[in-house]
């Protein structure tokens, strides 16, 4: 997951949005996992990029279950409709969560560029888009 804290935002509040998802996934000591990078925006403005990568299978499954359990029916319907477009050729499933909603402890999909971006790598052996789609459906649909 990755999120940008703009110069006008309090980095600690943006960090709380990631903490919300990580605690929902049962990640222990989440604060230690979040990487912080200082960068410059398109117009020269300072930004902070916060990112975290979950690698343990249990944490990844907990994340998917947490997201699914907290989706509104509207978000579930939208996700089902957009599933094929959200799964790329490398079998990475793309999600964008509303940053403001996450700060308020809510899981909500958004199309905004100012979002918490989650990329979920779906593993199939051998690589198979249909099997990956079925896994995504099982996890998030």
PyMOL CGO cylinders between C-alpha atoms (Angstrom):
from pymol import cmd
from pymol.cgo import CYLINDER

trace = [
    CYLINDER, 0.00, 0.00, 0.00, 1.12, 3.53, -0.68, 0.3, 1, 1, 1, 1, 1, 1,
    CYLINDER, 1.12, 3.53, -0.68, -0.26, 6.95, 0.17, 0.3, 1, 1, 1, 1, 1, 1,
    CYLINDER, -0.26, 6.95, 0.17, 1.00, 10.49, -0.35, 0.3, 1, 1, 1, 1, 1, 1,
    CYLINDER, 1.00, 10.49, -0.35, 0.92, 13.14, 2.36, 0.3, 1, 1, 1, 1, 1, 1,
    CYLINDER, 0.92, 13.14, 2.36, 0.84, 16.52, 0.65, 0.3, 1, 1, 1, 1, 1, 1,
    CYLINDER, 0.84, 16.52, 0.65, 2.53, 19.57, 2.18, 0.3, 1, 1, 1, 1, 1, 1,
    CYLINDER, 2.53, 19.57, 2.18, -0.87, 20.80, 3.39, 0.3, 1, 1, 1, 1, 1, 1,
    CYLINDER, -0.87, 20.80, 3.39, -1.56, 17.54, 5.27, 0.3, 1, 1, 1, 1, 1, 1,
    CYLINDER, -1.56, 17.54, 5.27, -0.40, 16.34, 8.66, 0.3, 1, 1, 1, 1, 1, 1,
    CYLINDER, -0.40, 16.34, 8.66, 1.84, 13.32, 7.97, 0.3, 1, 1, 1, 1, 1, 1,
    CYLINDER, 1.84, 13.32, 7.97, 0.82, 11.66, 11.24, 0.3, 1, 1, 1, 1, 1, 1,
    CYLINDER, 0.82, 11.66, 11.24, -2.84, 11.76, 10.20, 0.3, 1, 1, 1, 1, 1, 1,
    CYLINDER, -2.84, 11.76, 10.20, -2.05, 10.25, 6.82, 0.3, 1, 1, 1, 1, 1, 1,
    CYLINDER, -2.05, 10.25, 6.82, 0.00, 7.58, 8.61, 0.3, 1, 1, 1, 1, 1, 1,
    CYLINDER, 0.00, 7.58, 8.61, -3.12, 6.77, 10.65, 0.3, 1, 1, 1, 1, 1, 1,
    CYLINDER, -3.12, 6.77, 10.65, -4.93, 5.84, 7.43, 0.3, 1, 1, 1, 1, 1, 1,
    CYLINDER, -4.93, 5.84, 7.43, -2.35, 3.12, 6.75, 0.3, 1, 1, 1, 1, 1, 1,
    CYLINDER, -2.35, 3.12, 6.75, -2.45, 2.06, 10.41, 0.3, 1, 1, 1, 1, 1, 1,
    CYLINDER, -2.45, 2.06, 10.41, -6.21, 1.57, 10.06, 0.3, 1, 1, 1, 1, 1, 1,
    CYLINDER, -6.21, 1.57, 10.06, -5.73, -1.02, 7.28, 0.3, 1, 1, 1, 1, 1, 1,
    CYLINDER, -5.73, -1.02, 7.28, -2.74, -2.65, 8.95, 0.3, 1, 1, 1, 1, 1, 1,
    CYLINDER, -2.74, -2.65, 8.95, -4.45, -3.06, 12.30, 0.3, 1, 1, 1, 1, 1, 1,
    CYLINDER, -4.45, -3.06, 12.30, -7.49, -4.48, 10.48, 0.3, 1, 1, 1, 1, 1, 1,
    CYLINDER, -7.49, -4.48, 10.48, -5.15, -7.01, 8.90, 0.3, 1, 1, 1, 1, 1, 1,
    CYLINDER, -5.15, -7.01, 8.90, -3.78, -7.95, 12.31, 0.3, 1, 1, 1, 1, 1, 1,
    CYLINDER, -3.78, -7.95, 12.31, -0.30, -6.62, 11.56, 0.3, 1, 1, 1, 1, 1, 1,
    CYLINDER, -0.30, -6.62, 11.56, 1.77, -6.31, 14.73, 0.3, 1, 1, 1, 1, 1, 1,
    CYLINDER, 1.77, -6.31, 14.73, 4.05, -3.31, 15.15, 0.3, 1, 1, 1, 1, 1, 1,
    CYLINDER, 4.05, -3.31, 15.15, 2.68, -1.75, 11.98, 0.3, 1, 1, 1, 1, 1, 1,
    CYLINDER, 2.68, -1.75, 11.98, 4.46, 1.56, 12.61, 0.3, 1, 1, 1, 1, 1, 1,
    CYLINDER, 4.46, 1.56, 12.61, 7.83, -0.17, 12.14, 0.3, 1, 1, 1, 1, 1, 1,
    CYLINDER, 7.83, -0.17, 12.14, 6.79, -1.50, 8.72, 0.3, 1, 1, 1, 1, 1, 1,
    CYLINDER, 6.79, -1.50, 8.72, 5.75, 1.83, 7.22, 0.3, 1, 1, 1, 1, 1, 1,
    CYLINDER, 5.75, 1.83, 7.22, 8.49, 3.40, 5.11, 0.3, 1, 1, 1, 1, 1, 1,
    CYLINDER, 8.49, 3.40, 5.11, 8.60, 7.17, 4.75, 0.3, 1, 1, 1, 1, 1, 1,
    CYLINDER, 8.60, 7.17, 4.75, 10.18, 8.91, 1.76, 0.3, 1, 1, 1, 1, 1, 1,
    CYLINDER, 10.18, 8.91, 1.76, 10.52, 12.65, 1.27, 0.3, 1, 1, 1, 1, 1, 1,
    CYLINDER, 10.52, 12.65, 1.27, 9.97, 13.73, -2.32, 0.3, 1, 1, 1, 1, 1, 1,
    CYLINDER, 9.97, 13.73, -2.32, 9.07, 16.69, -4.48, 0.3, 1, 1, 1, 1, 1, 1,
    CYLINDER, 9.07, 16.69, -4.48, 5.70, 17.00, -6.18, 0.3, 1, 1, 1, 1, 1, 1,
    CYLINDER, 5.70, 17.00, -6.18, 5.07, 18.00, -9.80, 0.3, 1, 1, 1, 1, 1, 1,
    CYLINDER, 5.07, 18.00, -9.80, 5.09, 21.71, -8.95, 0.3, 1, 1, 1, 1, 1, 1,
    CYLINDER, 5.09, 21.71, -8.95, 8.07, 21.53, -6.59, 0.3, 1, 1, 1, 1, 1, 1,
    CYLINDER, 8.07, 21.53, -6.59, 5.97, 21.12, -3.47, 0.3, 1, 1, 1, 1, 1, 1,
    CYLINDER, 5.97, 21.12, -3.47, 7.29, 18.81, -0.73, 0.3, 1, 1, 1, 1, 1, 1,
    CYLINDER, 7.29, 18.81, -0.73, 5.43, 15.53, -0.30, 0.3, 1, 1, 1, 1, 1, 1,
    CYLINDER, 5.43, 15.53, -0.30, 5.89, 12.52, 1.93, 0.3, 1, 1, 1, 1, 1, 1,
    CYLINDER, 5.89, 12.52, 1.93, 5.28, 9.07, 0.46, 0.3, 1, 1, 1, 1, 1, 1,
    CYLINDER, 5.28, 9.07, 0.46, 4.27, 6.45, 3.00, 0.3, 1, 1, 1, 1, 1, 1,
    CYLINDER, 4.27, 6.45, 3.00, 4.38, 2.82, 1.93, 0.3, 1, 1, 1, 1, 1, 1,
    CYLINDER, 4.38, 2.82, 1.93, 4.15, -0.63, 3.40, 0.3, 1, 1, 1, 1, 1, 1,
    CYLINDER, 4.15, -0.63, 3.40, 4.42, -4.10, 1.93, 0.3, 1, 1, 1, 1, 1, 1,
    CYLINDER, 4.42, -4.10, 1.93, 2.75, -7.12, 3.48, 0.3, 1, 1, 1, 1, 1, 1,
    CYLINDER, 2.75, -7.12, 3.48, 4.54, -10.36, 2.70, 0.3, 1, 1, 1, 1, 1, 1,
    CYLINDER, 4.54, -10.36, 2.70, 3.18, -12.88, 5.18, 0.3, 1, 1, 1, 1, 1, 1,
    CYLINDER, 3.18, -12.88, 5.18, 0.35, -14.94, 3.78, 0.3, 1, 1, 1, 1, 1, 1,
    CYLINDER, 0.35, -14.94, 3.78, -1.76, -14.61, 6.94, 0.3, 1, 1, 1, 1, 1, 1,
    CYLINDER, -1.76, -14.61, 6.94, -1.46, -10.81, 6.93, 0.3, 1, 1, 1, 1, 1, 1,
    CYLINDER, -1.46, -10.81, 6.93, -2.36, -10.64, 3.24, 0.3, 1, 1, 1, 1, 1, 1,
    CYLINDER, -2.36, -10.64, 3.24, -5.43, -12.82, 3.75, 0.3, 1, 1, 1, 1, 1, 1,
    CYLINDER, -5.43, -12.82, 3.75, -6.42, -10.82, 6.84, 0.3, 1, 1, 1, 1, 1, 1,
    CYLINDER, -6.42, -10.82, 6.84, -6.10, -7.62, 4.81, 0.3, 1, 1, 1, 1, 1, 1,
    CYLINDER, -6.10, -7.62, 4.81, -8.38, -9.00, 2.07, 0.3, 1, 1, 1, 1, 1, 1,
    CYLINDER, -8.38, -9.00, 2.07, -10.95, -10.21, 4.62, 0.3, 1, 1, 1, 1, 1, 1,
    CYLINDER, -10.95, -10.21, 4.62, -10.86, -6.90, 6.50, 0.3, 1, 1, 1, 1, 1, 1,
    CYLINDER, -10.86, -6.90, 6.50, -11.43, -4.94, 3.29, 0.3, 1, 1, 1, 1, 1, 1,
    CYLINDER, -11.43, -4.94, 3.29, -14.24, -7.23, 2.12, 0.3, 1, 1, 1, 1, 1, 1,
    CYLINDER, -14.24, -7.23, 2.12, -16.02, -7.22, 5.47, 0.3, 1, 1, 1, 1, 1, 1,
    CYLINDER, -16.02, -7.22, 5.47, -15.96, -3.42, 5.62, 0.3, 1, 1, 1, 1, 1, 1,
    CYLINDER, -15.96, -3.42, 5.62, -17.05, -2.66, 2.05, 0.3, 1, 1, 1, 1, 1, 1,
    CYLINDER, -17.05, -2.66, 2.05, -20.49, -1.21, 1.46, 0.3, 1, 1, 1, 1, 1, 1,
    CYLINDER, -20.49, -1.21, 1.46, -22.74, -3.17, -0.91, 0.3, 1, 1, 1, 1, 1, 1,
    CYLINDER, -22.74, -3.17, -0.91, -22.25, -0.34, -3.42, 0.3, 1, 1, 1, 1, 1, 1,
    CYLINDER, -22.25, -0.34, -3.42, -18.47, -0.83, -3.31, 0.3, 1, 1, 1, 1, 1, 1,
    CYLINDER, -18.47, -0.83, -3.31, -18.83, -4.61, -3.65, 0.3, 1, 1, 1, 1, 1, 1,
    CYLINDER, -18.83, -4.61, -3.65, -21.01, -4.14, -6.73, 0.3, 1, 1, 1, 1, 1, 1,
    CYLINDER, -21.01, -4.14, -6.73, -18.56, -1.64, -8.25, 0.3, 1, 1, 1, 1, 1, 1,
    CYLINDER, -18.56, -1.64, -8.25, -15.63, -3.95, -7.55, 0.3, 1, 1, 1, 1, 1, 1,
    CYLINDER, -15.63, -3.95, -7.55, -17.36, -6.93, -9.16, 0.3, 1, 1, 1, 1, 1, 1,
    CYLINDER, -17.36, -6.93, -9.16, -18.11, -4.86, -12.23, 0.3, 1, 1, 1, 1, 1, 1,
    CYLINDER, -18.11, -4.86, -12.23, -14.57, -3.50, -12.52, 0.3, 1, 1, 1, 1, 1, 1,
    CYLINDER, -14.57, -3.50, -12.52, -12.68, -6.66, -11.53, 0.3, 1, 1, 1, 1, 1, 1,
    CYLINDER, -12.68, -6.66, -11.53, -11.39, -7.52, -15.02, 0.3, 1, 1, 1, 1, 1, 1,
    CYLINDER, -11.39, -7.52, -15.02, -9.98, -4.02, -15.51, 0.3, 1, 1, 1, 1, 1, 1,
    CYLINDER, -9.98, -4.02, -15.51, -8.40, -3.99, -12.04, 0.3, 1, 1, 1, 1, 1, 1,
    CYLINDER, -8.40, -3.99, -12.04, -6.42, -7.21, -12.65, 0.3, 1, 1, 1, 1, 1, 1,
    CYLINDER, -6.42, -7.21, -12.65, -3.44, -6.49, -14.90, 0.3, 1, 1, 1, 1, 1, 1,
    CYLINDER, -3.44, -6.49, -14.90, -1.30, -8.79, -17.08, 0.3, 1, 1, 1, 1, 1, 1,
    CYLINDER, -1.30, -8.79, -17.08, 1.12, -9.41, -14.20, 0.3, 1, 1, 1, 1, 1, 1,
    CYLINDER, 1.12, -9.41, -14.20, -1.81, -10.61, -12.05, 0.3, 1, 1, 1, 1, 1, 1,
    CYLINDER, -1.81, -10.61, -12.05, -1.68, -7.55, -9.81, 0.3, 1, 1, 1, 1, 1, 1,
    CYLINDER, -1.68, -7.55, -9.81, -5.08, -6.45, -8.52, 0.3, 1, 1, 1, 1, 1, 1,
    CYLINDER, -5.08, -6.45, -8.52, -5.36, -2.66, -8.12, 0.3, 1, 1, 1, 1, 1, 1,
    CYLINDER, -5.36, -2.66, -8.12, -7.45, -0.90, -5.47, 0.3, 1, 1, 1, 1, 1, 1,
    CYLINDER, -7.45, -0.90, -5.47, -7.79, 2.74, -4.44, 0.3, 1, 1, 1, 1, 1, 1,
    CYLINDER, -7.79, 2.74, -4.44, -9.22, 3.58, -1.03, 0.3, 1, 1, 1, 1, 1, 1,
    CYLINDER, -9.22, 3.58, -1.03, -10.61, 6.94, 0.00, 0.3, 1, 1, 1, 1, 1, 1,
    CYLINDER, -10.61, 6.94, 0.00, -8.01, 8.55, 2.27, 0.3, 1, 1, 1, 1, 1, 1,
    CYLINDER, -8.01, 8.55, 2.27, -10.51, 10.74, 4.15, 0.3, 1, 1, 1, 1, 1, 1,
    CYLINDER, -10.51, 10.74, 4.15, -12.83, 7.78, 4.78, 0.3, 1, 1, 1, 1, 1, 1,
    CYLINDER, -12.83, 7.78, 4.78, -9.91, 5.69, 6.06, 0.3, 1, 1, 1, 1, 1, 1,
    CYLINDER, -9.91, 5.69, 6.06, -9.02, 8.43, 8.53, 0.3, 1, 1, 1, 1, 1, 1,
    CYLINDER, -9.02, 8.43, 8.53, -12.62, 8.12, 9.77, 0.3, 1, 1, 1, 1, 1, 1,
    CYLINDER, -12.62, 8.12, 9.77, -12.12, 4.32, 10.09, 0.3, 1, 1, 1, 1, 1, 1,
    CYLINDER, -12.12, 4.32, 10.09, -14.13, 3.44, 6.97, 0.3, 1, 1, 1, 1, 1, 1,
    CYLINDER, -14.13, 3.44, 6.97, -13.19, 1.32, 3.95, 0.3, 1, 1, 1, 1, 1, 1,
    CYLINDER, -13.19, 1.32, 3.95, -14.41, 3.00, 0.77, 0.3, 1, 1, 1, 1, 1, 1,
    CYLINDER, -14.41, 3.00, 0.77, -13.31, 2.67, -2.83, 0.3, 1, 1, 1, 1, 1, 1,
    CYLINDER, -13.31, 2.67, -2.83, -12.48, 5.80, -4.81, 0.3, 1, 1, 1, 1, 1, 1,
    CYLINDER, -12.48, 5.80, -4.81, -11.28, 6.79, -8.27, 0.3, 1, 1, 1, 1, 1, 1,
    CYLINDER, -11.28, 6.79, -8.27, -9.47, 9.83, -6.89, 0.3, 1, 1, 1, 1, 1, 1,
    CYLINDER, -9.47, 9.83, -6.89, -5.73, 10.18, -7.42, 0.3, 1, 1, 1, 1, 1, 1,
    CYLINDER, -5.73, 10.18, -7.42, -5.43, 11.33, -3.78, 0.3, 1, 1, 1, 1, 1, 1,
    CYLINDER, -5.43, 11.33, -3.78, -5.99, 7.85, -2.38, 0.3, 1, 1, 1, 1, 1, 1,
    CYLINDER, -5.99, 7.85, -2.38, -4.43, 4.95, -0.57, 0.3, 1, 1, 1, 1, 1, 1,
    CYLINDER, -4.43, 4.95, -0.57, -3.23, 2.75, -3.39, 0.3, 1, 1, 1, 1, 1, 1,
    CYLINDER, -3.23, 2.75, -3.39, -3.14, -0.99, -2.79, 0.3, 1, 1, 1, 1, 1, 1,
    CYLINDER, -3.14, -0.99, -2.79, -1.62, -3.48, -5.18, 0.3, 1, 1, 1, 1, 1, 1,
    CYLINDER, -1.62, -3.48, -5.18, -2.36, -7.12, -4.45, 0.3, 1, 1, 1, 1, 1, 1,
    CYLINDER, -2.36, -7.12, -4.45, -0.16, -9.64, -6.26, 0.3, 1, 1, 1, 1, 1, 1,
    CYLINDER, -0.16, -9.64, -6.26, -2.13, -12.79, -7.03, 0.3, 1, 1, 1, 1, 1, 1,
    CYLINDER, -2.13, -12.79, -7.03, 0.03, -15.89, -7.36, 0.3, 1, 1, 1, 1, 1, 1,
    CYLINDER, 0.03, -15.89, -7.36, -0.99, -18.82, -9.54, 0.3, 1, 1, 1, 1, 1, 1,
    CYLINDER, -0.99, -18.82, -9.54, 1.21, -21.66, -10.73, 0.3, 1, 1, 1, 1, 1, 1,
    CYLINDER, 1.21, -21.66, -10.73, 1.47, -21.65, -13.64, 0.3, 1, 1, 1, 1, 1, 1,
    CYLINDER, 1.47, -21.65, -13.64, 0.55, -18.02, -14.22, 0.3, 1, 1, 1, 1, 1, 1,
    CYLINDER, 0.55, -18.02, -14.22, -3.12, -18.00, -15.18, 0.3, 1, 1, 1, 1, 1, 1,
    CYLINDER, -3.12, -18.00, -15.18, -5.39, -14.97, -15.44, 0.3, 1, 1, 1, 1, 1, 1,
    CYLINDER, -5.39, -14.97, -15.44, -8.61, -16.97, -15.09, 0.3, 1, 1, 1, 1, 1, 1,
    CYLINDER, -8.61, -16.97, -15.09, -7.41, -18.63, -11.87, 0.3, 1, 1, 1, 1, 1, 1,
    CYLINDER, -7.41, -18.63, -11.87, -6.23, -15.25, -10.57, 0.3, 1, 1, 1, 1, 1, 1,
    CYLINDER, -6.23, -15.25, -10.57, -9.65, -13.77, -11.34, 0.3, 1, 1, 1, 1, 1, 1,
    CYLINDER, -9.65, -13.77, -11.34, -11.31, -16.57, -9.38, 0.3, 1, 1, 1, 1, 1, 1,
    CYLINDER, -11.31, -16.57, -9.38, -9.02, -15.90, -6.41, 0.3, 1, 1, 1, 1, 1, 1,
    CYLINDER, -9.02, -15.90, -6.41, -9.82, -12.18, -6.54, 0.3, 1, 1, 1, 1, 1, 1,
    CYLINDER, -9.82, -12.18, -6.54, -13.53, -13.00, -6.69, 0.3, 1, 1, 1, 1, 1, 1,
    CYLINDER, -13.53, -13.00, -6.69, -13.17, -15.27, -3.67, 0.3, 1, 1, 1, 1, 1, 1,
    CYLINDER, -13.17, -15.27, -3.67, -11.19, -12.70, -1.68, 0.3, 1, 1, 1, 1, 1, 1,
    CYLINDER, -11.19, -12.70, -1.68, -12.98, -9.47, -2.54, 0.3, 1, 1, 1, 1, 1, 1,
    CYLINDER, -12.98, -9.47, -2.54, -16.22, -10.37, -4.32, 0.3, 1, 1, 1, 1, 1, 1,
]
cmd.load_cgo(trace, "trace")
